[in-house]
Amino acid sequence: MRSDEELIPQHEPVFQISIVARMIGLHQQTIRSYERIGLVKPHRTRGNTRLYSHADVERLKTVTRLVADLGVNLAGVDVILRMTKQIEQLHHELEQVTARLSATEARLAAMSPEPPE
């Protein structure tokens, strides 16, 4: 049997705040305060109901871990989350550049004449 995360795309908003609060063990008001300061940005329905995705839940778990387990204040959490995102973006760019370099090296190797023996 497959888990919910396998059936529902990572960024699809599906959970109401009450469910997220139970999943993570946070008070709904705490989640709302995290939203106010920009640590999480849930989707809003036409009726203005907050809906959270699996990615939002994972982000909230990270925030909770940083605050509760490591004693990081919310400003520090914001910096850590932003830097983590930037590192992930840079890592992705590096992978792309490395792939292009490998392809270019392969083309150059294919074009160069064989060295004399």
Secondary structure, 3 states (H helix, E strand, C coil): CCCHHHHCCCCCCCEEHHHHHHHHCCCHHHHHHHHHCCCCCCEECCCCCEEECHHHHHHHHHHHHHHHHCCCCHHHHHHHHHHHHHHHHHHHHHHHHHHHHHHHHHHHHHHCCCCCC
